[in-house]
């Protein structure tokens, strides 16, 4: 987490793009600290053939936050999200 905060805007953007690209291709396990300080491990993906179409709960719209990554949780079968600055580990098989 500290390494992310110490990077430049360009480096953070490259990292975010890389993570999203991996998520679009396969299942990924993301470990991150939740806002309440609890460590969470989430098996997730953004593969088009796996995830259902996202249907917002309300008509309310807001600008996307580049620091937050919405993903499909493969264990809960629901859309979830994590903050890039809270990630502690990323695991996937090549």
PyMOL commands that set and color helices and strands:
alter all, ss='L'
color gray80, all
select helices_A, chain A and resi 2-5+9-25+84-86
alter helices_A, ss='H'
color red, helices_A
select strands_A, chain A and resi 28-33+39-45+68-73+78-83+87-91
alter strands_A, ss='S'
color yellow, strands_A
deselect
rebuild
show_as cartoon
